[in-house]
Amino acid sequence: MRCPGWYYVKVTASPNLTPTWGNKPLKLSLRLTVEDTPGNQPAYAGDPGIFQLPHTKPTPTPKKPTAAEDGASGGMKTVAIGAFGTGLLLLAVAATRVLRARRPPRP
């Protein structure tokens, strides 16, 4: 769980179990084990307020990527721009064909 607080779990069963178990609510016990130690909380843009985890120090705010890190995704930007341009071209061709088909024939 990323945020402290109360959590609710709802458990349901298949309606096909009604002939075997009946239509009344059944008692259910849920046992949880917490393992490991809590890690640092996620970085928030502002004050985490009530979501501040006790006994943890906040992680620093994420920094903007450097030019070298940002350049690593340059290939995907090219693909995205190409896909967007191709989509616009296809829409323009389809709109032109629809408008030409609705034009009355020449006398």
C-alpha positions in Angstrom: 0.0 0.0 0.0 1.5 3.3 -1.0 -0.5 5.5 1.3 -1.2 5.0 5.0 -4.8 4.7 6.2 -7.6 2.3 6.3 -8.2 -0.1 3.4 -11.3 -2.2 2.6 -11.3 -5.6 0.9 -14.5 -6.9 -0.6 -14.7 -10.6 -1.3 -17.4 -12.1 -3.4 -18.2 -15.7 -4.6 -19.8 -17.0 -7.7 -23.6 -17.4 -7.6 -23.0 -21.0 -8.7 -21.9 -21.8 -5.1 -25.4 -21.0 -3.7 -26.7 -24.6 -3.9 -23.7 -25.8 -1.9 -23.2 -23.0 0.6 -26.6 -21.3 0.7 -27.5 -17.6 0.1 -26.4 -16.2 3.5 -23.2 -14.3 4.1 -20.2 -16.4 5.2 -17.6 -15.5 7.8 -14.2 -14.8 6.3 -10.9 -14.3 8.0 -8.1 -12.5 6.2 -4.6 -12.6 7.6 -1.9 -10.4 6.3 1.8 -10.4 7.0 4.0 -7.3 6.5 7.4 -8.2 5.3 10.6 -6.1 4.8 11.1 -2.6 5.9 9.2 0.5 4.6 11.0 2.3 1.8 11.1 5.9 1.0 7.8 7.5 0.2 7.1 8.7 -3.4 8.1 12.2 -4.3 5.3 14.7 -4.3 5.2 18.0 -6.2 4.0 19.7 -3.0 3.5 19.0 0.7 2.2 15.4 1.0 0.0 16.5 3.9 -1.9 13.5 5.5 -0.1 11.1 3.2 3.2 11.7 4.9 4.5 8.3 6.0 5.7 8.2 9.6 9.4 7.5 10.3 10.5 8.0 6.7 12.4 10.8 5.1 10.9 12.3 1.9 12.6 11.6 -1.4 13.9 14.6 -3.3 11.7 16.0 -6.0 12.5 14.5 -9.3 14.8 16.6 -11.5 14.2 17.4 -15.1 16.1 15.2 -17.5 19.4 16.4 -18.9 19.9 16.9 -22.6 21.8 13.6 -22.9 19.0 11.7 -21.1 16.3 13.5 -23.1 18.1 12.7 -26.4 17.8 9.0 -25.7 14.1 9.1 -26.6 14.7 11.0 -29.8 13.9 8.0 -32.0 10.4 7.6 -30.4 9.7 11.3 -31.0 10.4 10.8 -34.7 8.1 7.8 -34.8 5.4 9.7 -33.0 5.6 12.7 -35.3 5.6 10.5 -38.3 2.5 8.6 -37.1 0.7 11.8 -36.3 1.5 13.3 -39.8 0.4 10.1 -41.5 -2.8 10.1 -39.6 -3.5 13.7 -40.6 -2.7 12.9 -44.2 -5.1 10.0 -44.2 -7.9 12.1 -42.7 -7.4 14.8 -45.3 -7.5 12.2 -48.2 -10.7 10.6 -46.7 -12.4 14.0 -46.3 -11.5 15.0 -49.8 -13.0 11.8 -51.2 -16.2 12.2 -49.2 -16.6 15.8 -50.4 -16.0 14.9 -54.0 -18.5 12.0 -53.8 -21.2 14.4 -52.5 -20.7 17.0 -55.3 -23.4 17.0 -57.9 -22.4 15.7 -61.3 -21.3 18.2 -64.0 -23.9 18.8 -66.7 
